[in-house]
Amino acid sequence: MSILTVNNLSHGFGDRAIFNNVSFRLLKGEHIGLIGANGEGKSTFMNIITGKLQPDEGKVEWAKKVRVGYLDQHAILEKGLTIRDVLKMAFQYLFDLEAEMNGIYEKMGEASPAELEQLLEETGVLQDMLTNNDFYLIDSKVEEIARGLGLDDIGLDRDVQELSGGQRTKVLLAKLLLEKPDILLLDEPTNYLDEVHIEWLKRYLQEYENAFILISHDISFLNSVINLIYHMENQELNRYAGDYHDFMKVYEMKKQQLEAAFKKQQQEISELKDFVARNKARVATRNMAMSRQKKLDKMEVIELSGEKPKPEFKFREARTSGKVIFETNHLVIGYEEPLSKPLKLRMERGQKIALTGANGIGKTTLLRSILGEINPVSGSVDLGDYLHIGYFEQEIKSGNSNTCIEEVWNEFPSFTQYEVRAALAKCGLTTKHIESKVDVLSGGEKAKVRLCKLVNTETNILVLDEPTNHLDVDAKAELKRALQAYKGSILLISHEPEFYQDIATEIWNCESWTTKVF
């Protein structure tokens, strides 16, 4: 049975077409991976099917009474609510039933025997509904999901207004999973999860009996939970059975077949045109030339889609740093409360260190303390000599009204416009992306703009906080290659072992010094 049907969908922004006559069907129980390069329209598609965005053309039809759950990272969480309050909101319909039942109990004191019997019957039905939907197990369900996603480490009685962007996303994901909708729509859910919680979500989705559509650039995660791929490219949406590796085999084969057919047809067109040009003026061969011209006119010409620019990252390197990059002396990191034991850490030139461990234990806080962006609770950090630091932050505030060109030009005023455009194109952005405002770009395109600024800055140490969040497969692979080739030092936070294990010369597990209890 079809849960969602999309027919002849077309949509664009200004003169930039995103979809052209796209159709899509979701059946009960299907676990779909929605893939494609940054900027191909995956999040736009999610916004259209959830009604947040109206398409230019086409029809979106949901089956009747389908409960849809969408991980919306921009949802507003009210001040004064705790994490526990927000998670319990997943069961609001059950709390409403309980309130209805309590209202009936109040009426019973004044009811006649006949009315009392009717009211008892009504409360019995409501009581069965509450019991069958595990109403009396809500607290344990909330705690189970919270534990699985690491929210118990943050504290379930903490005000949601105090949370970071990543923690908010975790809360919204936990609430969504507790709602157990008929279809889950997940847009890069692993971006703010660490390895332990990604593993937990993987098991959860493997056992999920309802349908879901998942956008993810984490191929290992994607392959472990989906059974169908929908690939978005060149305004089209195509269906492939199996996982990402199955898709790539078929996709590459189709691409080679199309290229072979294109070459063959171009050869035929060239021969026909040559014949017509040589023979149309001669009376004896004019009819044959006209016949070939008709064949040319009727021919459905094969077109190869334009190759998308592949990102190419090459970090500019500054003069060599001193031997010591930084050294900490009994450093205790944190804000009001300490997040670590006293730390004696040392990093030397040439080391490439990956920081790992659960979310919320202070990995980002450590980076910011080393860089001097926040004051330590106690202790100190001594930075080495001749450091040229490049910092990639995990979270960047929205509301940037600059175009991509302005964003890079402001950082490098000595560049010509041609050099700015060339630098952005090298990072995998098309002309239309380059001329757009940063705020309208997808998460992956915004990351490429930030990487453009970073690769063009002379550095000898890179401090990278989750740089792969939102990046597509090609960009991630190229960033990995560039970091392996980088001669300077690297301090990196990443939740993807497949990414950091081939880069890092050392791995520091931050759980060994955190004050958090696991």
N, C-alpha and C positions, 0 to 999 in steps of 0.2 A: 504494500500500500504506500502511495506517495504522500510524504509528509509536507514536502515543499516542491512547488513547480514554478520554474522561472521560464517565461517565453519571450523570445525576441527582444532581449534587453539591450538597449543602447544608452550610453552615458558618456559625458565628457565635461571637462572644466575649461571654459573659454574655447580656444581653438585646439585644445589637446584632448583627443578622443581616448577614452579608457576602454569602453566595450562597444562592440559593433554586432548587433543581432545575436546576442549570446543566449543560449538555452541551458537549463540545468534541472536535474530531478534528484531529490533525496528520498530514499526509501527507508522504511523502518529498520533500525538496527545497523545501518551503514555507518562505518567509521571512516570519515573522509579526511584526507590531507589536502589542503588547498595551498598550492605552491606556485612560485613564480618569482622573478627578480624583483628587487625593490622598485616601487613605482608602477608596477603593472596593474594595480587596482584591487589587491586582495582585501584590504581594510574597507575600501569603498564598496566592494561587493557585500561585505558584512553589513555595512551601514544601510545599503539599499534593501537587503532582505529583512532587516529588522525595522524598516520604516523610518529610520533616522534621516534618510536621504531619498528624495523622489527621483526616479530615473527619468531621463529625457523621453525615452520610449520603452514599451514593453510592459509585461504584466508579472506580478509576483503573487502567487496564491499559496496560502497555508491551509492544511487540512483543518477542519473544524475542531475547536477545543484543544488545540495543541499548545502545550506550555513550553515556551521558548526561553532559554536562559542564555544571556549574552554577557561575556566578561568585558564590561565597559570600563576602561581604565580612567575615564573622565567623569565617572559618577561622583556626585557630591555626597559626602558623609557629614551628617549634622553634628555640630559642636554639642558637647554634653552627653553624647552617646558613647558607651564603652564598646570595646570589640565584642564582648559577650552580647550586648544589646543588639548590635548589628547582625550578628550571626543568628540570634533568636528570631529576627525579622523574617528569616527564611520560612518560618513556621507560622506566619501571621494568620493564615487561613484557619489553622487549628486553634489559635488563641481566640479567634472570632467565634468559632464553634463553642469553645468553653464558655465565653461570655454569654452566648445565646442560651446555653444550657443553664447557667447560673441565673439568668433572667427568668427562665421557666420555673426554677426552684422557688424563686421569690413569689411567683403567682400562686403556688400551691397552697399557701396558708389561707387564701380567701376563696379557693375553688370548691365547687359542689362535687359530690362523689363522681358524677358522670364526667365533669371537666377534669377532675383529678386523674381519672383513668386515662383520658386522652393525653394529658400532660406527661404522665408517667411513660406512656408509649413513645412520645416525642423525645423525652430525655434518654430513654433506652436506645433509640436510634442514634442520637448524638454521642452517647457514651460509647457505643460500638465503633462509631467512626473515629473517635479519639483514640480508642484502644488499638484499632486496626492500623492506624497511622503512627503508632509508637509515640503518642503525645506525652506519655509519662516517662519516656526515655530521652526526651529532648536534650536535657542537660548532658547526658553521657554522649549523645551523638555530637553535640557541639564540641565537647572536649576531645572526642576522638579525631574529628576533622582538624580541629585547631592544633592538636599534637602532630598530626600527619604533616601539616604545612608549617610547623614551627612557630605558630602564634602563641603557644603557651610560654615560649621563651620571652616574648615581648610583654606578656601579662594581659589576661583577658579583661581585667578591670581598668585598663588604660583608656583614656579619652582618645577617640579616633582622630581628633584634630591635631594631636601631638605626633602622629605617625609620618614617616617618610613616604615618598611616592611608592617605593617598592613594598613597604609594609601595608599601605592602603590596598595595593593590587592583591596582595595575599589575602586580606580580609574579604575583598570582593569575590575572589576565587573561592574561598571557603564557604561564603554565603551561597554562592551559585551551586556548589556541589551539594550543600545541604538541601537546597530546593529540589534537587533531582528532577529536572525538567524532562520533557519528552525529547527535546533536542538541546544539546549544549553547543554554543558557538564560542570557540576559544581562539583569541588572537594573541599569539606568542605568549602563552601562559608561563613558560619556563624562564622568561627574562629576569624575573626577580626572585627565582628560587635557587637555592644551593643544591649541591649534588644529592644530599640525603632526601630532600623534599621533592626533587625531580623524580627520584626513584620511587617515592611513595605515590606521586601523581601518575607515574607510568603504570604501576600496579592497579591503581584505581580505574584508569581508563581501559586497561586490558579487560577488566571484569565488568565494565559499564554496559548494561544490557540495552540502553537506549541509543539513539543516533547522536553523532556529533560531527561538527566540521571544525577542523583544527588548522590554524595557520602556524607554521613553525619552520625555522631555518636550521633547527637542530635535527639533523638527519637520523642520528642514532635513536633519539627520542621518538621521532615521527614514525620510523620503521617499526618500532616495537608496539605501536598502538593502533595503526590504521590498516584498512584492507582495500582502500580505493584511493586513487590520486586524481585530483582535478588540477590541470596545469593551465595557468593563465599566462598568455603571451600574445603580443601583437593584436590586442583587442579580442582575442578568442579565448574560449574556455573548453578544454578537451579532457575527456574521461579516459582513465587507464586503470585496468584491474591490477591489484597487487600493491607492493610497496614502492618506495622511491627507486630502488635499484632495478626493479622490473620496469618501471616507467622509463628510466634512462636508456635501457636496452632498446625498447620499442621506439622511443623518441629519436635516438641516434639513427636507428635503421630507417625510420620514416624520412628523416632529414637527408640521409644519403640517397634514398630513392628519389626524393624530390629534386635534389641537385643533379642526379643522373638524368632524370626526365627533362629538367630545364636545359642542360647542355645539349641533349639530343634535339629538343625542339628548337633551340637557338640555331643549331647547325642547319636544320630543315628550313627555318625562316630565312636564313642567309642564302641558302641555295635557291629557294623560291624567288626571293627578291632579285637575285642575280639573273635568274632566267627571265623574269619579267622585264628587267632593265635592258637586257640584250635583245629581246625578241618582240617587244610591243610595237616597235616601229616597222617591222617587216611584215608585209601582207601575208606571206606564206605561213608565218608562225604567230600572227596576231591573236587568233582564237585560242591557241594553246597558252599564250601569255595571259589572256583574260581569264582563262580557266584557273590558272595558278593564282592570279590576283584574287579571285573569288575565294579560293581556298584560304589564302592569307587573311582576307577580311573576316571569314567565319571562324578562324582559329581562336580557341580560348587560350590566351597566352599565360603560361605558368609564370608566376612571380615569386621570387625568393624574398622572404622578409629581410629587411635591413638588419645587419648585424648590430646588436646592442653594444655600446662601448664597454669593453671589459676593464675593470679597475686595474690600475698599475700604481702600486705604492712604493716609493723609494724615499726613505727618510734621509733628510739632509743632516750631515753629521758635523758637529762643532769640534773645536780643538779637544784633545784628550783631557779628561778630568784628572784630578789628583787620585792617588791610590785608594783613599777612603771616600766612599760616597756619603755615608752617614754612620753615626754611632749614637746609640741611646744610653743614657746613664740613669738607671733606676726609673725609667719612664713609666708613668701610670697614665693611661689614656681614659677619656670619658668626658661627661658633661657634669650634671649634678652628682651622678654616682660613678665610681670607678668601673671601667670595663675590662681592666687587665690587672694582672699582678705586675710588680715592678719589672720592667723589661731591660735586658742588656743585649741589644741587637747590633749587628755590624754588617754593613754591606760594602763590598770592595768593587773597584773598577772591573768591568767585564762580566760580572755576575748577572744572571737573568733569573729573577726569583718570582715564583708564583705563590700568592697567598691564598690558602684554601681554608674551608671551615664553614659552619652553618651561618645563615644570615643573622644579623643582629648582634654578633659577638664583637664587632668593632674593627673590621678589616678596613672599611672606608675611613673610619675615625683615625686609625693608625696612619694611613696615607696622609690625611689632612694635618695630623699632628707633626709628622715628619716634615711636611712642606711649610709648616708654620702658619697654616690657615686657622687652626684652633689651638688654644693654649692647653697644655697637658694639666691633669689634676696635680701631678707632682713629677719631679725628675726633669730631665732636659734631653734635647736632641742637638748633636753637633754635626753640622753639614760640612762636607769636604770642600776642597778648593776647586775653582774653575768649573763649577757645575753649570750646565746649560740644560734646564729642566723643561721637558714637554709633558704637560698634564692633560689626560683625557678623563673628564669627569663622567660619572655614571648618569647623573640627572642634570638636565639643563632646563631652566624655566622657559615656559612657552610665552608667546606674545612678542615674537621677534618680527618686526615689520620690514626688516631689510630684505632686499633681494639677495640671492646667493652671490651675485657679483659684488654688491655693496659689502656683504659680510666679510668676504675675503679681501677686498680692496682696502677696507678700514684697517685690517691687520697688516697689509703689505702695501702701503701707499706708493712705494717706488715702482710697483709693477705697472706695466701698461695694461689696458683692457684686454688686449690679445693674450697676454701672459696669465691674467686672472682666469679667462675663459679656458685656456689650455690646461691650467692647473686643475680646474674643476672637472674638465672632460677626462683628464687622466685618472681621476678618482671614480669614474664610471657614471658621470651625470650627462644627460643629453642636453641639447641646446634649450629645449623647453623647460627643463628642470632648472638650468642655470639662470634663466631669465625670470623664474618664478620667485615669489617671496618665500623665505625659509619656513614660515609658519604653515604654509599649505602643503609642504612636502611630507612624504611618509617618514616613519621613524628611521628607516634604513637610509633614505636620501639625506635626512638631517645629519645622520652619523657620518656620511661620506663628506658633507661640507665641513664638519668638524675635523675629520681626518685630513682633509685638504689643507686646513690651516696648520695642522700638526706636522705633516710631512714636509711642508715648506718652511718650517722653522728649524734653525740649526740647533741641534740638541746633542748631548752626550749621555743623558739619562731620560728614559721614557717612564712615566708613572701612569699606568693605564687601569682604570676602574671599569671592569666589564665592557671592554671595547667591542665585543661581538654582538651585544644586544641589538636586535633589529637588522643586522647585516645579512644579506642573502648569501647563498652558498659560494658563489664566485668571489664576492668581496671578502668573505671570511677566509677562504683558501689563500687569496692573494695577500691579505694582512698577515696571515701565519708565515708565508714565505718571506715577506719583507722583514718581519721581526726576527726570523731565523738569520737573515742576512745582515741585520743591523749590528754594527761593530761596538756600539755603546752598551750601557747597562740598562736593564729593564726591571721594573717592579710592577707586577701584574696581578690584578684580581680577576679570576674567571671561574665560572661554574661548569665549564666544559672541558673535561680531561682530554678529549680528542684534540682540542685546540692548544692547551698550554703544555701538555706533556712533551711535545716535540720542540718547544721553545725554551722551557725552563732548564737551567743548570742545577737549580735547587728548588725544593718545594717546602714552604713553611706552613705547617698546619697550625692555624691560629687558635684552635680549640685547646691547645696545650698550655696556653697562657691566659685564656679568658677567665673572668670571674663568674661567668654564667654557668649554671648547673645543667648537665645533659643527662 
